[in-house]
Amino acid sequence: MKTLIVELDDEVAAKLERVAPGRARQRSEFIRNAVRKALWEIEEQATAEAYRRHP
């Protein structure tokens, strides 16, 4: 597994702390899932656009 360092503004960091506290090891899993979901949505959008261009 690769380690990444990501800077967040204070507002986003505070919201993240409320939904996925770091001390409970929930934060890393929350972020991994959010990235997976975002990547999946990008792939789905690309697939939908390809079908629109070539039905």
C-alpha positions as CSV (number, residue, x, y, z in Angstrom):
1,M,0.0,0.0,0.0
2,K,1.3,3.4,-0.9
3,T,1.2,6.3,1.6
4,L,0.1,9.7,0.4
5,I,0.1,13.1,2.2
6,V,-2.9,15.3,1.4
7,E,-3.4,18.8,2.7
8,L,-7.0,19.8,3.5
9,D,-8.3,23.2,4.5
10,D,-9.5,23.6,8.1
11,E,-13.2,23.4,7.3
12,V,-12.9,20.1,5.3
13,A,-10.5,18.7,8.0
14,A,-13.0,19.5,10.7
15,K,-15.9,17.9,8.8
16,L,-13.8,14.8,8.1
17,E,-12.9,14.5,11.8
18,R,-16.6,14.6,12.7
19,V,-17.5,11.7,10.3
20,A,-14.3,9.7,10.5
21,P,-12.2,10.3,13.6
22,G,-8.5,9.6,13.0
23,R,-7.9,7.9,16.4
24,A,-10.4,5.1,15.6
25,R,-8.6,4.3,12.3
26,Q,-11.8,5.2,10.4
27,R,-10.4,8.1,8.6
28,S,-8.0,6.2,6.3
29,E,-10.7,3.8,5.4
30,F,-13.2,6.6,4.8
31,I,-10.7,8.4,2.5
32,R,-9.8,5.2,0.6
33,N,-13.5,4.5,0.0
34,A,-14.1,8.1,-1.1
35,V,-11.3,7.9,-3.6
36,R,-12.5,4.5,-4.9
37,K,-16.0,5.9,-5.4
38,A,-14.7,9.0,-7.1
39,L,-12.6,6.9,-9.5
40,W,-15.5,4.6,-10.2
41,E,-17.8,7.5,-11.0
42,I,-15.2,8.9,-13.4
43,E,-15.0,5.6,-15.2
44,E,-18.8,5.3,-15.3
45,Q,-19.1,8.8,-16.8
46,A,-16.5,8.0,-19.4
47,T,-18.4,4.8,-20.3
48,A,-21.7,6.6,-20.6
49,E,-20.1,9.3,-22.8
50,A,-18.6,6.6,-25.1
51,Y,-22.1,5.0,-25.5
52,R,-23.6,8.4,-26.3
53,R,-21.0,8.9,-29.0
54,H,-21.3,5.4,-30.4
55,P,-24.6,3.8,-29.4
